[in-house]
Amino acid sequence: MLNQQTDERRSSERVSWQGQVQMLPLILLPPVLPSLQQARGQDLSESGLQVRSERALPLKSTVLIEMQAPNHPEGIQVIGSVIWVSPAATEQHWYLGIEFSDVGESACHGIQALLKR
C-alpha cells in the first residue's frame, strides 16, 4: 500500500473512507472500452478519491464516479480523471488516484458530510 507520509499527492486533507464506488469511463485512451466498474473507496478528500479496483484504467481517463453514502440514497456523483495507478502488493487489484474535475453543489455538500464523519 502507499506510504501516505512520503507519497502525498493531494492538495486537500484526506480522510480514510471505506465505501462502494461505481466508475464509468467517459473519455478513454485506447484500448479500454467503456463499462461500469465496481470499486472500493480507500480514502477521500474534497479534491479526489483513492479506489481499489480489479482493473486499472489508463492515466488521464475521464470517469464518472458515483459514491454510495448513507445520507445520499441517490449517490454522490462527480467527474474526475485518473492521475495515478499503482498495483496492489499482494492481490490482483489496482489502486487508482482520481482527481475531481467537476463537482456540483450537491456533490460538494455530500463529500463534505463524508469528510466530517
C-alpha positions, 0 to 999 in steps of 0.5 A: 500500500502507499506510504501516505507520509512520503507519497502525498499527492493531494492538495486537500486533507484526506480522510480514510473512507471505506465505501462502494464506488461505481466508475464509468469511463467517459473519455478513454485512451485506447484500448479500454472500452467503456463499462461500469466498474465496481470499486472500493473507496480507500480514502477521500478528500474534497479534491479526489478519491483513492479506489481499489479496483480489479482493473486499472484504467489508463492515466488521464481517463475521464470517469464518472464516479458515483459514491454510495453514502448513507445520507445520499440514497441517490449517490454522490456523483462527480467527474474526475480523471485518473492521475495515478495507478499503482498495483496492489502488493499482494492481490490482483487489484489496482489502486487508482488516484482520481482527481475531481474535475467537476463537482456540483453543489450537491456533490460538494455538500455530500463529500463534505458530510463524508469528510466530517464523519 
